[in-house]
Amino acid sequence: MAGQSQWGQETRDSILDKLSTGKSLREICSAEGMPSESLVRKWVMQDEDFGAQYARAREAGMEALGDEILQIADSQEGDVLKTEDGREVVNHDAIQRARLRVDTRKWLMSKIAPKKYGDRLDLNHSGSIGTLSDDALDARLLKLLGKAGAASAAGGEGEAVKAKPAGEV
Protein backbone atom coordinates (compact mmCIF):
# COMPACT_ATOMS: atom_id res chain seq x y z
CA MET A 1 0.00 0.00 0.00
CA ALA A 2 1.38 3.41 -0.98
CA GLY A 3 2.63 5.58 1.87
CA GLN A 4 2.30 2.84 4.49
CA SER A 5 6.02 1.96 4.58
CA GLN A 6 6.96 5.08 6.58
CA TRP A 7 4.47 4.07 9.30
CA GLY A 8 5.29 0.80 10.99
CA GLN A 9 2.98 -1.73 12.58
CA GLU A 10 3.76 -0.16 15.95
CA THR A 11 2.13 3.12 14.85
CA ARG A 12 -0.93 1.35 13.50
CA ASP A 13 -1.24 -0.73 16.69
CA SER A 14 -0.97 2.46 18.76
CA ILE A 15 -3.78 4.06 16.76
CA LEU A 16 -6.01 1.01 17.22
CA ASP A 17 -5.20 0.84 20.94
CA LYS A 18 -6.15 4.49 21.47
CA LEU A 19 -9.34 4.12 19.41
CA SER A 20 -10.35 1.18 21.60
CA THR A 21 -10.14 3.42 24.69
CA GLY A 22 -12.64 5.87 23.21
CA LYS A 23 -10.20 8.46 21.85
CA SER A 24 -11.18 10.15 18.60
CA LEU A 25 -9.16 9.65 15.45
CA ARG A 26 -8.70 13.43 15.28
CA GLU A 27 -7.20 13.51 18.77
CA ILE A 28 -4.92 10.56 18.04
CA CYS A 29 -3.67 11.92 14.73
CA SER A 30 -3.07 15.42 16.11
CA ALA A 31 -0.28 14.07 18.34
CA GLU A 32 3.26 14.63 17.14
CA GLY A 33 4.69 11.80 15.07
CA MET A 34 1.32 10.38 14.05
CA PRO A 35 -0.04 10.07 10.51
CA SER A 36 -2.83 12.32 9.28
CA GLU A 37 -6.48 11.38 9.71
CA SER A 38 -6.90 11.13 5.96
CA LEU A 39 -4.03 8.65 5.69
CA VAL A 40 -5.47 6.46 8.44
CA ARG A 41 -8.88 6.54 6.76
CA LYS A 42 -7.17 5.57 3.51
CA TRP A 43 -5.60 2.58 5.26
CA VAL A 44 -9.07 1.57 6.50
CA MET A 45 -10.45 1.67 2.96
CA GLN A 46 -7.51 -0.01 1.22
CA ASP A 47 -6.35 -2.60 3.76
CA GLU A 48 -9.05 -5.14 4.66
CA ASP A 49 -7.17 -6.44 7.68
CA PHE A 50 -6.55 -2.97 9.09
CA GLY A 51 -10.16 -2.01 8.29
CA ALA A 52 -11.46 -4.95 10.31
CA GLN A 53 -9.14 -4.13 13.20
CA TYR A 54 -10.24 -0.48 13.01
CA ALA A 55 -13.91 -1.49 13.19
CA ARG A 56 -13.27 -3.70 16.25
CA ALA A 57 -11.30 -0.88 17.91
CA ARG A 58 -14.16 1.56 17.26
CA GLU A 59 -16.62 -0.93 18.77
CA ALA A 60 -14.43 -1.28 21.87
CA GLY A 61 -14.21 2.53 21.96
CA MET A 62 -18.00 2.71 22.16
CA GLU A 63 -17.91 0.39 25.17
CA ALA A 64 -15.30 2.69 26.74
CA LEU A 65 -17.55 5.71 26.11
CA GLY A 66 -20.39 3.83 27.82
CA ASP A 67 -18.14 3.31 30.84
CA GLU A 68 -17.27 7.02 30.79
CA ILE A 69 -20.97 7.91 30.78
CA LEU A 70 -21.48 5.89 33.97
CA GLN A 71 -18.44 7.47 35.58
CA ILE A 72 -19.56 11.01 34.69
CA ALA A 73 -23.13 10.38 35.85
CA ASP A 74 -22.04 8.80 39.14
CA SER A 75 -19.44 11.45 39.97
CA GLN A 76 -20.46 14.23 42.31
CA GLU A 77 -17.17 16.06 42.03
CA GLY A 78 -17.72 19.80 41.69
CA ASP A 79 -21.49 19.56 42.15
CA VAL A 80 -21.36 21.47 45.45
CA LEU A 81 -19.19 24.47 46.26
CA LYS A 82 -18.37 25.94 49.65
CA THR A 83 -18.75 29.68 49.94
CA GLU A 84 -16.40 31.88 51.95
CA ASP A 85 -18.77 31.74 54.91
CA GLY A 86 -18.82 27.91 54.81
CA ARG A 87 -22.23 27.40 53.21
CA GLU A 88 -22.66 24.72 50.57
CA VAL A 89 -24.10 25.88 47.26
CA VAL A 90 -25.13 23.76 44.30
CA ASN A 91 -22.85 24.34 41.31
CA HIS A 92 -25.35 24.29 38.45
CA ASP A 93 -22.63 24.97 35.87
CA ALA A 94 -20.78 21.77 36.80
CA ILE A 95 -23.99 19.75 36.67
CA GLN A 96 -24.92 21.17 33.26
CA ARG A 97 -21.41 20.47 31.97
CA ALA A 98 -21.66 16.85 33.15
CA ARG A 99 -25.03 16.55 31.42
CA LEU A 100 -23.54 17.90 28.21
CA ARG A 101 -20.65 15.44 28.42
CA VAL A 102 -23.06 12.51 28.90
CA ASP A 103 -25.42 13.66 26.15
CA THR A 104 -22.56 14.19 23.69
CA ARG A 105 -21.22 10.69 24.28
CA LYS A 106 -24.68 9.16 23.95
CA TRP A 107 -25.28 11.05 20.70
CA LEU A 108 -21.92 10.01 19.29
CA MET A 109 -22.49 6.39 20.21
CA SER A 110 -25.93 6.41 18.59
CA LYS A 111 -24.46 7.79 15.34
CA ILE A 112 -21.38 5.57 15.12
CA ALA A 113 -23.17 2.38 16.22
CA PRO A 114 -26.91 3.01 15.69
CA LYS A 115 -27.90 -0.68 15.73
CA LYS A 116 -26.44 -1.12 19.18
CA TYR A 117 -26.82 2.33 20.78
CA GLY A 118 -29.45 4.11 18.68
CA ASP A 119 -33.09 4.57 19.58
CA ARG A 120 -35.16 1.49 18.94
CA LEU A 121 -38.07 1.99 16.58
CA ASP A 122 -40.95 -0.44 16.94
CA LEU A 123 -42.33 -0.83 13.44
CA ASN A 124 -44.52 -3.82 14.23
CA HIS A 125 -48.20 -3.39 13.40
CA SER A 126 -50.42 -4.60 16.23
CA GLY A 127 -53.86 -3.81 14.77
CA SER A 128 -55.84 -5.44 12.03
CA ILE A 129 -56.68 -4.26 8.57
CA GLY A 130 -60.19 -4.99 7.37
CA THR A 131 -60.99 -5.26 3.69
CA LEU A 132 -64.22 -4.51 1.89
CA SER A 133 -65.47 -6.22 -1.21
CA ASP A 134 -65.75 -4.06 -4.32
CA ASP A 135 -69.56 -3.97 -3.96
CA ALA A 136 -69.38 -2.94 -0.29
CA LEU A 137 -66.78 -0.30 -1.11
CA ASP A 138 -68.93 1.09 -3.96
CA ALA A 139 -71.99 1.23 -1.67
CA ARG A 140 -70.01 3.04 1.04
CA LEU A 141 -68.60 5.52 -1.48
CA LEU A 142 -72.03 6.28 -2.93
CA LYS A 143 -73.46 6.83 0.53
CA LEU A 144 -70.64 9.26 1.40
CA LEU A 145 -71.05 11.09 -1.92
CA GLY A 146 -74.76 11.41 -1.18
CA LYS A 147 -74.02 12.99 2.18
CA ALA A 148 -71.61 15.38 0.49
CA GLY A 149 -74.36 16.61 -1.81
CA ALA A 150 -73.21 14.77 -4.90
CA ALA A 151 -76.06 12.26 -4.79
CA SER A 152 -77.82 13.39 -7.95
CA ALA A 153 -74.61 13.51 -9.95
CA ALA A 154 -73.24 10.20 -8.73
CA GLY A 155 -76.50 8.34 -8.17
CA GLY A 156 -75.73 8.06 -4.48
CA GLU A 157 -78.21 7.68 -1.69
CA GLY A 158 -78.63 9.68 1.45
CA GLU A 159 -79.12 13.33 2.04
CA ALA A 160 -76.64 16.11 1.71
CA VAL A 161 -75.62 17.57 5.03
CA LYS A 162 -76.01 21.33 4.92
CA ALA A 163 -72.95 23.21 6.07
CA LYS A 164 -73.44 25.87 8.70
CA PRO A 165 -72.09 29.37 8.08
CA ALA A 166 -68.73 30.06 9.71
CA GLY A 167 -70.16 32.16 12.55
CA GLU A 168 -72.87 29.68 13.70
CA VAL A 169 -72.39 27.03 16.36
C-alpha positions, -999 to 999 in steps of 0.1 A, spaced: 0 0 0 14 34 -10 26 56 19 23 28 45 60 20 46 70 51 66 45 41 93 53 8 110 30 -17 126 38 -2 159 21 31 149 -9 13 135 -12 -7 167 -10 25 188 -38 41 168 -60 10 172 -52 8 209 -61 45 215 -93 41 194 -103 12 216 -101 34 247 -126 59 232 -102 85 218 -112 101 186 -92 97 154 -87 134 153 -72 135 188 -49 106 180 -37 119 147 -31 154 161 -3 141 183 33 146 171 47 118 151 13 104 141 0 101 105 -28 123 93 -65 114 97 -69 111 60 -40 86 57 -55 65 84 -89 65 68 -72 56 35 -56 26 53 -91 16 65 -105 17 30 -75 0 12 -63 -26 38 -91 -51 47 -72 -64 77 -65 -30 91 -102 -20 83 -115 -50 103 -91 -41 132 -102 -5 130 -139 -15 132 -133 -37 162 -113 -9 179 -142 16 173 -166 -9 188 -144 -13 219 -142 25 220 -180 27 222 -179 4 252 -153 27 267 -176 57 261 -204 38 278 -181 33 308 -173 70 308 -210 79 308 -215 59 340 -184 75 356 -196 110 347 -231 104 358 -220 88 391 -194 115 400 -205 142 423 -172 161 420 -177 198 417 -215 196 422 -214 215 454 -192 245 463 -184 259 496 -188 297 499 -164 319 520 -188 317 549 -188 279 548 -222 274 532 -227 247 506 -241 259 473 -251 238 443 -228 243 413 -254 243 385 -226 250 359 -208 218 368 -240 198 367 -249 212 333 -214 205 320 -217 168 332 -250 165 314 -235 179 282 -207 154 284 -231 125 289 -254 137 261 -226 142 237 -212 107 243 -247 92 240 -253 110 207 -219 100 193 -225 64 202 -259 64 186 -245 78 153 -214 56 151 -232 24 162 -269 30 157 -279 -7 157 -264 -11 192 -268 23 208 -294 41 187 -331 46 196 -352 15 189 -381 20 166 -409 -4 169 -423 -8 134 -445 -38 142 -482 -34 134 -504 -46 162 -539 -38 148 -558 -54 120 -567 -43 86 -602 -50 74 -610 -53 37 -642 -45 19 -655 -62 -12 -657 -41 -43 -696 -40 -40 -694 -29 -3 -668 -3 -11 -689 11 -40 -720 12 -17 -700 30 10 -686 55 -15 -720 63 -29 -735 68 5 -706 93 14 -710 111 -19 -748 114 -12 -740 130 22 -716 154 5 -744 166 -18 -732 148 -49 -761 123 -48 -778 134 -80 -746 135 -100 -732 102 -87 -765 83 -82 -757 81 -45 -782 77 -17 -786 97 14 -791 133 20 -766 161 17 -756 176 50 -760 213 49 -730 232 61 -734 259 87 -721 294 81 -687 301 97 -702 322 126 -729 297 137 -724 270 164 
